[in-house]
Amino acid sequence: MEKKKFNLLEWVKREFKTSVILLRNIPSPVVALFVVSVITMNLLANKTIYDNGWLAIDGGILVSWLSFMSMDIVTKHFGPKVATKLSIFAMLVNLMACVIFYAASKIGTMEGFDEIFGGTWFILMDSTIAFILSALVNNFSNWSIGKLFKKNPNGPGAFFVRTYVSTFIGQFVDNLIFAVPTFMLFMPLLHPEWGIEWTFLQCVTCSITGAAVELLCEIVFSPIGYKVTNVWKREEVGKEYFNYIKSLEEPCE
């Protein structure tokens, strides 16, 4: 059988249609909570909420666990590729929100609003890169760990282990990739008047501590996530998407 040549235009059309069907099939509460958590996390990253010289924590820690729990739920039911697509969609919405916030900050004279919502280009850039890379790490590590559970892959033990391990690793990657350029390079170089400059030790300890705190939040709320995945499976959530993906598979000869 002659191998079919790759057609970029056809691939783009197929991926676009797949994504449209996908967004129609992921329950809206999870999509809404995920997108809101990503936007909120980006805003809170501007604020250092604790700094004692060797340990520093930014405000994003308060909500980032929700982003990762949402990704874990989607990864369990739909797979890592779908969770990554949803992450990219959330970041695109976040970029749109940042543009709107920036435009609003330039209108009027409310300086407090400007400082909070005006944003800075390097924080947006660092948070975007960090989140996308950490999403890849979280989603595919979650899926890979789940494959190790042969006897009961859908049981609570498998769900909790894959969720906890992938969350800690993903959160650490997210925190470190964001903290190093933001607090060691851009802030002290471009805005020394802010008085914010972290050491590499602070970046690492913040990343570990942040991952541990976010893991604790995940442990508290993961039973809800497990119940959600069971409901999705029982109610055949995403049936249209799965059927469409199956229809695209070429028969083996």
C-alpha positions in Angstrom: 0.0 0.0 0.0 1.4 3.4 -1.0 2.0 5.7 1.9 -0.2 8.8 1.7 1.7 12.1 1.4 1.4 14.6 4.1 -0.8 17.6 3.2 -0.3 20.6 5.5 -3.5 22.3 4.5 -5.6 19.1 5.0 -3.9 18.6 8.4 -4.7 22.1 9.5 -8.3 21.7 8.5 -8.6 18.4 10.2 -7.0 19.7 13.4 -9.3 22.7 13.4 -12.4 20.6 13.1 -11.0 18.2 15.7 -10.5 21.1 18.1 -14.0 22.5 17.5 -15.5 19.1 18.3 -13.2 18.7 21.3 -14.2 22.0 22.9 -17.8 21.0 22.3 -17.3 17.8 24.2 -15.3 18.8 27.2 -17.8 19.8 30.0 -18.0 23.6 30.2 -17.5 23.9 34.0 -14.1 22.3 33.7 -13.1 24.5 30.7 -14.4 27.6 32.5 -12.6 26.9 35.8 -9.4 26.0 33.9 -9.4 29.2 31.8 -10.3 31.4 34.8 -7.5 29.8 36.9 -4.9 30.4 34.2 -5.9 34.1 33.8 -6.0 34.6 37.6 -2.7 32.8 38.1 -1.1 35.2 35.5 -2.4 38.3 37.4 -1.3 37.0 40.9 2.2 36.2 39.6 2.9 39.9 39.7 2.7 39.9 43.6 5.2 38.4 46.0 3.2 37.3 49.0 6.1 36.0 51.1 9.9 36.8 51.1 12.2 36.0 54.1 15.5 36.2 52.3 15.9 32.5 51.3 12.3 31.7 50.5 10.0 33.7 48.2 6.5 32.9 47.0 4.4 34.7 44.4 0.6 34.9 44.4 0.1 32.4 41.6 0.5 29.6 44.2 -3.0 30.3 45.4 -4.8 29.1 42.3 -2.3 27.2 40.1 -3.3 23.9 41.7 -6.8 24.3 40.1 -5.2 24.5 36.6 -3.2 21.3 37.2 -6.2 19.5 38.6 -8.2 20.4 35.6 -5.5 19.2 33.3 -5.3 15.9 35.3 -9.0 15.3 34.9 -8.9 16.0 31.2 -5.8 13.9 30.7 -7.4 10.9 32.5 -10.5 10.9 30.3 -9.3 12.3 27.0 -5.5 11.8 27.0 -2.5 14.1 27.1 -2.8 15.5 23.6 -6.3 16.9 24.4 -5.2 18.3 27.8 -2.3 20.1 26.0 -4.7 21.5 23.4 -6.9 22.8 26.2 -3.8 24.4 27.8 -3.0 26.2 24.6 -6.6 27.4 24.2 -6.5 28.7 27.8 -3.2 30.6 27.1 -4.7 32.1 24.0 -7.7 33.4 26.0 -5.2 34.6 28.6 -3.3 36.5 26.0 -6.5 38.1 24.8 -7.4 39.1 28.3 -4.0 40.6 28.8 -4.4 42.7 25.7 -7.8 44.0 27.0 -6.4 44.7 30.5 -3.4 46.6 29.0 -5.7 48.7 26.8 -8.0 49.4 29.8 -4.9 50.4 31.9 -4.1 53.1 29.4 -7.5 54.7 29.7 -8.3 57.0 32.6 -6.1 57.8 35.6 -6.7 54.9 38.1 -3.1 54.1 38.9 -4.0 51.2 41.2 -5.8 49.5 38.4 -2.9 50.2 36.0 -0.4 48.5 38.4 -2.5 45.4 38.8 -4.0 44.9 35.3 -1.6 46.8 33.1 0.9 44.0 33.3 4.4 43.8 32.0 5.6 42.0 28.8 8.2 39.8 30.5 5.8 38.5 33.1 3.4 37.5 30.4 6.1 36.0 28.3 7.7 34.0 31.2 4.3 32.8 32.5 3.2 31.7 29.0 6.4 29.7 28.3 6.4 28.2 31.8 2.8 27.2 31.7 3.0 25.5 28.2 6.1 23.6 29.1 4.8 22.5 32.5 1.5 21.5 30.9 3.4 19.2 28.5 5.4 17.7 31.4 2.3 17.3 33.6 0.0 15.8 30.9 2.4 13.3 29.4 3.9 12.3 32.8 0.4 11.8 34.1 -0.5 9.6 31.1 2.8 7.6 31.3 2.4 6.9 35.0 -1.2 5.7 34.4 0.1 3.2 31.9 2.1 1.5 34.7 -1.1 0.4 36.4 -2.0 -2.7 34.4 -4.4 -4.4 36.9 -6.7 -1.5 37.8 -5.9 1.5 35.6 -9.2 3.2 36.5 -9.0 2.6 40.2 -8.5 5.4 42.8 -4.9 4.3 43.5 -3.9 4.7 39.9 -5.6 8.1 39.6 -4.2 9.5 42.8 -0.6 8.4 42.2 -0.5 9.7 38.6 -2.1 12.9 39.7 0.1 13.6 42.7 3.4 12.7 40.9 2.7 14.6 37.7 1.3 17.6 39.6 4.5 18.0 41.8 6.8 17.6 38.8 4.7 19.9 36.5 4.3 22.5 39.2 8.1 22.5 40.0 8.8 23.0 36.3 6.3 25.8 36.0 7.5 27.6 39.1 11.2 27.4 38.2 10.9 28.3 34.5 8.8 31.4 35.5 10.8 32.5 38.6 14.4 32.4 37.2 14.0 34.9 34.3 11.3 37.0 36.0 12.9 37.5 39.4 16.6 37.1 38.7 16.8 38.9 35.3 13.9 41.1 34.2 12.7 42.6 37.4 16.0 43.7 38.8 17.3 44.8 35.4 14.2 46.6 34.1 12.5 47.7 37.3 15.0 48.0 40.1 12.7 50.5 41.8 10.4 47.6 42.6 13.0 46.2 45.0 12.3 42.7 43.9 15.4 40.5 43.2 15.5 36.8 44.0 18.6 34.6 44.2 18.7 31.2 42.4 18.3 29.6 45.8 15.1 31.5 46.3 13.9 30.4 42.9 14.6 26.8 43.6 13.1 26.8 47.1 10.1 28.8 45.9 9.6 26.1 43.1 9.9 23.2 45.6 7.7 24.9 48.3 5.2 26.0 45.7 5.0 22.5 44.2 4.5 21.1 47.7 1.8 23.5 48.6 0.0 23.0 45.3 0.4 19.2 45.8 -1.3 19.5 49.2 -4.2 21.4 47.6 -4.4 18.6 44.9 -4.5 16.0 47.6 -7.4 17.8 49.3 -9.4 18.2 46.1 -8.4 15.2 44.1 -11.2 13.0 45.4 -13.6 15.4 43.6 -11.5 15.1 40.4 -11.7 11.3 40.7 -15.5 11.4 41.0 -15.7 13.7 38.0 -13.7 11.2 35.8 -16.0 8.4 36.9 -19.1 10.4 36.1 -17.6 11.3 32.7 -16.9 7.7 31.9 -20.3 6.5 33.1 -22.1 9.1 31.0 -19.8 8.6 28.0 -18.7 12.2 28.0 -16.9 13.1 24.7 -18.5 10.3 22.7 -18.8 12.5 19.6 -15.1 13.4 19.8 -14.0 9.8 20.3 -16.1 8.6 17.4 -14.7 11.3 15.2 -11.1 10.4 16.1 -11.9 6.8 15.4 -13.3 7.7 12.0 -10.0 9.3 11.1 -8.0 6.2 11.7 -6.9 4.4 8.6 -7.7 0.7 8.5 -4.7 -1.6 8.8 -4.0 -3.9 5.8 
